[in-house]
């Protein structure tokens, strides 16, 4: 398992994913689970992690991020991840553009009061991956809870 956290790839050769991929101290095996770093964004992506540190079609999970105009992963990020593995999941959908039907007076007051409004999920979703030890990389059970989705359903 690789827990990518918020590690980013940088221009500095002494920092970021490249240092880890090139490290003589890292384990030689390939992981079959990946917590995708930095909300799936392109600056958290290093192609060599996928080719040298992960098994073929690993199980991957990310947590999306919405803050004002910033939404991660982008559509391009989702396409990139789906090319790398069919086994990718998100803790929830991006809901910032979701429309909610409200009474006209309420809509008018919102438009006069705030610049933007977005839906915030009630609870963070969660992805549970389980397998029986010794059954190989492919025998994973995936369960999605509280709004977690296959990455193809993000947005």
PyMOL commands that set and color helices and strands:
alter all, ss='L'
color gray80, all
select helices_A, chain A and resi 17-22+38-40+42-44+47-53+75-84+104-113+151-153
alter helices_A, ss='H'
color red, helices_A
select strands_A, chain A and resi 2-3+31-35+54-62+65-67+70-72+88-90+126-130+141-145+149-150
alter strands_A, ss='S'
color yellow, strands_A
deselect
rebuild
show_as cartoon
